[in-house]
Amino acid sequence: MRPIHLLPLLLSSCLAQTVCAAEFVVHVPPSTPGDARVFVAGSGAALGNWKADGFELRRDDSGIYRGEAALEAGTNIEFKFTLGNWRTVEKNADGTDRANRKEKVEPSTRQIEATVERWASTSNVIESSVVGTLKLHTIDSKTLGRQRTIRVWLPADYEANPTQRYPVLYMHDGQNCFDRATSAFGNEWKIDETLTKLSDDRKVPPMIVVGIDNGGAARTSEYTFVADEKYGGGQGERYANFLLDEVRPVINQTYRTQMGRENTFVGGSSLGGLVSIEIANRHPDVFGGAIVMSPSLWWANHAIIDDLAKDASRLRDTRLWIDMGTREGSAETAASNVDLAREVDSILTKARIEHRLQIAEGAQHDEPAWATRFPDAIEYLFSTK
């Protein structure tokens, strides 16, 4: 996972009102050979007019593939990724055919970020690591103006107890929550394994977990309520409305959920941690608790800290888990991140907000670290229930 303070630089820019230099940023499955050549095959001359090896990307030192294409603003492009021929075209995590990716090119388009879940080549298959039942839904979001995948994990006794209802945890970056085959960096939160064990041990009640896939290139914007001078963003309210007005109704209508804020939680890490505390703060009537792991508290010159310092009373009846590793970024950055977390802890303590802060010694900014802390976090949220 990228360090907390080192978001990708938006190197590309619109060259003119009608042509944009947009950078493709593509995360590939961990089993992709180190010498693999990755291509975009898509509509239009810039993407090779659907040739399997139409537009080649270059691998950077971190294993991410990048390439800048001149795209016409106002057009709708479709594309897929390949390893150079259609026998190696990308697939869904379960091996089924993947629909064409679609993107509206705006004058402001800088990046098109994507994650390949699996290649058609059987030599590059990553087996699913999901424990239990995981159901996938696709929502055509009017709020976001695009499709979004929702991953719903059900507790082991869901089918056996047709009258029981369950609390719900909504998690951001859903593709990283349950399955190594879909995770952007080959590691997952292991929420399914953890909750299965904790539920069997009766440390937490059985619950439904809803993983909301991030928006790729739109992730930074969707996970921030306030624009940052350097990185932009600021569409968090729209994302929150998507969660509240489009995702929750589908979940409540489709599954046997326990209603009420005391049974509804939200969580995430990094910018996902930041947007979790923002959403909990702005919608205390909906969420009774939040998991806030490695939050990007530095965003927009510490805007969330300033906001809480002015008035944290909206969180008075909300339970918060907040944590930070001591090795998230460079030594200087990591120390600053810990200091900011302690500052939030001080503000919440003064305001008598129920919360817990954990400073994780030696922990980095990645899924394995968050998976390690998740059991303590979820137990804390339910410790008074």
C-alpha positions in Angstrom: 0.0 0.0 0.0 1.2 3.5 -0.7 2.4 5.5 2.3 -0.3 7.6 3.9 1.3 10.9 2.8 2.4 9.8 -0.7 -0.7 9.8 -2.9 0.0 9.4 -6.6 1.0 12.7 -8.2 -1.4 13.8 -10.9 1.3 14.2 -13.5 -1.0 14.4 -16.5 -3.0 17.5 -17.4 -5.5 18.6 -20.0 -3.4 19.9 -23.0 -6.3 21.7 -24.5 -10.0 22.1 -24.0 -10.7 19.1 -26.2 -7.7 16.8 -25.7 -6.5 15.5 -22.3 -3.3 13.7 -21.5 -4.8 11.1 -19.1 -2.5 8.7 -17.2 -3.7 5.1 -16.9 -2.6 3.7 -13.5 -3.2 -0.1 -13.4 -2.7 -2.5 -10.5 -2.2 -6.1 -11.6 -2.7 -9.4 -9.7 0.3 -10.4 -7.6 1.0 -13.5 -9.7 1.5 -11.3 -12.9 5.1 -12.2 -14.1 7.6 -9.4 -13.4 8.4 -9.2 -17.1 4.8 -9.1 -18.3 3.8 -6.5 -20.8 0.4 -4.9 -20.1 -1.7 -3.2 -22.7 -4.9 -1.2 -23.0 -7.2 -2.5 -25.8 -10.0 0.0 -26.4 -12.1 2.2 -28.5 -10.5 5.0 -30.6 -7.1 5.4 -32.2 -5.4 6.4 -29.0 -6.2 3.0 -27.5 -5.5 1.0 -30.6 -9.0 0.5 -32.0 -9.5 -2.7 -30.0 -6.2 -4.3 -30.9 -5.2 -6.6 -28.1 -1.8 -4.9 -27.9 -3.1 -1.5 -28.9 -1.6 0.8 -26.2 1.3 -0.4 -24.0 1.8 0.6 -20.4 5.1 0.6 -18.6 5.8 -1.0 -15.2 7.2 1.3 -12.5 9.4 0.2 -9.6 6.4 -0.5 -7.4 4.9 -2.9 -9.9 2.2 -0.6 -11.1 1.7 -0.1 -14.8 1.3 3.4 -16.2 0.9 5.1 -19.5 -0.3 8.5 -20.8 -2.8 8.6 -23.6 -4.2 11.6 -25.5 -8.0 11.3 -25.1 -10.7 13.6 -26.5 -12.7 15.3 -23.8 -16.4 14.7 -23.9 -16.1 11.2 -25.3 -17.1 7.9 -23.7 -14.3 5.3 -24.0 -14.5 1.6 -23.5 -11.5 -0.6 -22.9 -10.0 -3.8 -21.3 -6.5 -4.7 -20.2 -4.5 -7.6 -21.8 -1.1 -9.2 -21.6 -0.8 -8.7 -25.4 -3.4 -11.0 -26.8 -7.0 -11.9 -26.3 -6.1 -15.2 -24.7 -4.8 -13.2 -21.7 -7.5 -10.6 -21.5 -8.5 -9.6 -17.9 -11.3 -11.5 -16.2 -13.5 -11.1 -13.1 -12.1 -12.6 -10.0 -14.2 -15.8 -10.4 -12.9 -16.3 -13.9 -16.0 -15.1 -15.7 -15.8 -12.7 -18.6 -15.4 -9.0 -17.6 -17.6 -6.4 -19.2 -15.8 -3.6 -21.0 -14.6 -0.8 -18.7 -16.3 2.5 -19.4 -15.1 6.0 -18.7 -16.4 9.5 -19.6 -13.4 11.7 -20.5 -13.9 15.1 -18.9 -11.8 18.2 -19.5 -10.6 17.7 -15.9 -9.6 14.0 -16.4 -6.1 13.4 -15.1 -6.0 9.7 -14.2 -7.8 6.6 -15.0 -7.0 4.1 -12.2 -8.0 0.5 -12.4 -7.3 -2.9 -10.8 -7.1 -6.1 -12.8 -8.6 -8.9 -10.7 -7.4 -11.9 -12.8 -6.0 -12.7 -16.2 -7.5 -15.3 -18.6 -4.2 -17.1 -18.7 -4.6 -20.0 -16.3 -0.9 -19.7 -15.2 -1.8 -16.4 -13.6 -4.9 -17.5 -11.6 -5.1 -16.4 -8.0 -7.6 -18.6 -6.1 -10.3 -16.8 -4.2 -9.6 -16.6 -0.4 -13.2 -15.9 0.6 -14.5 -17.8 3.6 -18.3 -18.1 3.7 -20.8 -16.5 1.5 -20.0 -13.4 -0.6 -22.6 -11.9 -2.9 -21.9 -9.3 -5.5 -24.3 -6.5 -6.6 -23.9 -3.8 -9.2 -25.5 -0.5 -8.5 -26.1 2.0 -11.4 -25.6 5.1 -9.3 -27.4 8.2 -10.3 -25.5 10.1 -7.5 -22.1 9.1 -8.8 -23.0 8.8 -12.4 -21.4 5.4 -12.8 -21.7 1.7 -11.9 -20.3 0.5 -8.6 -19.7 -3.0 -7.3 -21.0 -3.9 -3.8 -19.7 -7.0 -2.0 -22.0 -8.4 0.7 -20.6 -10.9 3.1 -23.1 -13.0 5.1 -22.6 -14.7 8.5 -22.3 -18.4 8.5 -25.8 -18.9 10.1 -27.6 -16.6 7.8 -29.5 -19.2 5.8 -30.0 -21.5 8.8 -31.8 -18.8 10.8 -34.4 -17.3 8.4 -36.0 -15.1 11.0 -32.8 -13.6 12.5 -31.7 -10.1 11.7 -28.1 -8.8 11.8 -26.2 -5.6 12.4 -24.4 -4.2 9.4 -20.8 -2.9 8.9 -20.2 -0.7 5.8 -16.6 -0.8 4.6 -14.9 1.3 2.0 -12.4 -0.1 -0.5 -14.6 -3.2 -0.7 -12.4 -5.1 -3.1 -9.7 -5.3 -0.4 -11.9 -6.5 2.4 -12.5 -10.2 1.7 -10.6 -11.7 -1.2 -6.9 -11.8 -2.0 -7.8 -12.3 -5.7 -9.5 -8.9 -5.9 -7.3 -6.9 -3.6 -5.3 -4.1 -5.2 -2.0 -5.2 -3.6 -2.5 -9.0 -3.2 -3.4 -8.6 0.5 -6.8 -8.4 2.1 -8.3 -7.4 5.5 -9.5 -10.9 6.2 -12.7 -9.6 7.5 -14.5 -12.9 6.6 -12.0 -15.1 8.4 -11.8 -12.8 11.4 -15.6 -12.4 11.9 -16.2 -16.2 11.4 -13.7 -16.9 14.3 -14.9 -14.1 16.5 -18.5 -15.1 16.0 -17.8 -18.7 16.7 -16.0 -17.6 19.9 -19.0 -15.4 20.8 -16.8 -12.3 21.0 -18.9 -10.4 18.5 -22.4 -11.1 17.2 -22.9 -12.5 13.7 -23.1 -9.5 11.3 -23.4 -8.5 7.6 -20.5 -6.7 6.1 -21.0 -4.6 3.0 -17.8 -3.8 1.1 -18.2 -0.8 -1.3 -15.7 -0.9 -4.1 -13.7 2.3 -4.5 -14.1 4.4 -7.6 -10.5 3.9 -8.9 -9.4 7.3 -10.2 -12.4 8.9 -8.3 -11.3 7.4 -5.0 -9.5 10.5 -3.7 -12.3 12.8 -4.6 -15.1 10.5 -3.2 -13.3 9.9 0.1 -12.8 13.6 0.9 -15.3 16.2 2.0 -12.9 19.2 1.7 -10.7 19.9 -1.3 -6.9 19.7 -0.7 -4.8 22.5 -2.3 -2.4 20.0 -3.8 -4.5 16.9 -4.5 -8.0 18.3 -5.2 -10.9 16.1 -4.1 -14.0 17.3 -2.2 -16.8 15.0 -3.4 -17.3 13.2 -0.1 -20.8 14.5 0.3 -21.8 13.0 -3.0 -20.2 9.6 -1.9 -22.0 9.8 1.4 -25.3 10.3 -0.3 -24.6 7.3 -2.5 -24.0 5.2 0.6 -27.1 6.5 2.4 -29.6 6.9 -0.4 -28.6 4.1 -2.8 -26.5 1.4 -1.1 -28.3 1.2 2.3 -31.8 0.9 0.8 -30.6 -2.0 -1.4 -29.0 -3.8 1.5 -32.0 -3.2 3.8 -34.5 -4.4 1.2 -32.4 -7.5 0.1 -31.1 -8.8 3.4 -32.3 -9.2 7.0 -30.7 -6.3 8.6 -31.2 -4.9 12.1 -32.4 -1.3 11.7 -31.3 1.7 13.8 -28.0 3.5 14.3 -27.0 1.2 17.2 -26.8 -1.6 14.6 -25.1 0.3 11.8 -21.4 1.0 11.5 -18.9 2.3 9.0 -15.2 1.8 8.5 -12.1 2.1 6.4 -8.4 2.9 6.3 -6.3 5.8 5.0 -8.6 8.1 3.0 -11.2 5.5 3.8 -10.6 6.1 7.5 -10.9 9.8 7.0 -14.2 9.5 5.2 -15.5 7.1 7.9 -15.1 9.6 10.7 -16.4 12.4 8.4 -19.5 10.4 7.6 -20.1 9.4 11.2 -19.7 13.0 12.3 -22.1 14.3 9.6 -24.7 11.5 10.0 -24.8 10.6 13.7 -28.4 9.7 13.3 -27.4 6.8 11.0 -24.2 5.3 12.3 -23.5 4.3 15.9 -19.8 3.6 15.5 -16.9 3.8 13.1 -13.6 2.1 12.5 -11.1 4.7 11.6 -7.7 3.1 10.7 -4.7 5.1 9.7 -6.8 8.1 8.7 -5.4 10.7 6.4 -5.7 13.4 9.1 -3.2 15.6 7.2 -5.7 16.1 4.3 -6.6 19.7 3.4 -4.3 21.1 6.1 -5.9 19.1 8.9 -9.4 20.2 8.1 -11.1 17.3 10.0 -9.1 18.1 13.2 -10.1 21.8 13.0 -13.7 20.8 12.5 -13.7 18.5 15.5 -11.8 21.0 17.6 -14.6 23.6 16.9 -17.5 21.1 17.7 -17.3 17.4 18.3 -20.7 17.2 20.0 -22.3 15.4 17.0 -20.2 12.3 17.9 -21.5 12.3 21.5 -23.3 9.0 21.2 -21.0 7.5 18.6 -18.3 4.9 19.4 -15.0 5.4 17.5 -12.0 3.2 17.0 -9.0 5.2 15.8 -5.5 3.8 15.2 -2.2 4.7 13.6 1.0 2.7 12.9 4.4 4.1 13.8 6.0 3.3 10.4 3.4 4.8 8.0 5.6 6.7 5.5 9.1 8.2 6.2 10.3 8.7 9.7 9.2 12.3 9.7 5.8 11.6 8.1 5.1 8.7 10.4 5.9 10.8 13.5 3.6 13.5 12.2 0.8 11.0 11.5 1.0 9.7 15.1 1.0 13.2 16.5 -2.1 14.1 14.5 -3.8 10.9 15.8 -3.0 11.9 19.4 -4.3 15.4 18.8 -7.7 13.9 17.7 -7.6 11.6 20.8 -7.1 14.7 23.0 -10.0 16.6 21.3 -12.4 13.6 21.7 -11.3 13.0 25.3 -12.0 16.7 26.1 -15.4 16.5 24.4 -16.2 13.2 26.3 -16.6 11.3 23.1 -16.4 7.5 23.6 -13.4 6.3 21.6 -10.2 4.3 21.7 -6.9 5.2 20.2 -4.3 2.5 19.4 -0.8 3.4 18.3 0.6 0.3 16.6 4.3 0.0 17.1 6.1 -0.9 13.8 2.9 -1.1 11.8 3.0 0.1 8.2 0.3 1.5 5.9 -1.0 -1.6 4.4 -3.7 -4.3 4.4 -1.8 -6.8 6.6 -1.5 -4.2 9.3 -5.2 -3.3 9.2 -6.1 -7.0 9.2 -4.0 -7.5 12.3 -5.9 -4.6 14.1 -9.4 -5.4 12.8 -10.2 -7.9 15.5 -9.6 -5.4 18.3 -11.5 -2.7 16.4 -14.6 -4.7 15.8 -14.6 -6.2 19.4 -14.4 -2.6 20.7 -17.4 -1.4 18.7 -19.5 -4.3 20.1 -17.9 -4.4 23.6 -21.0 -2.9 25.3 -23.6 -4.8 23.3 
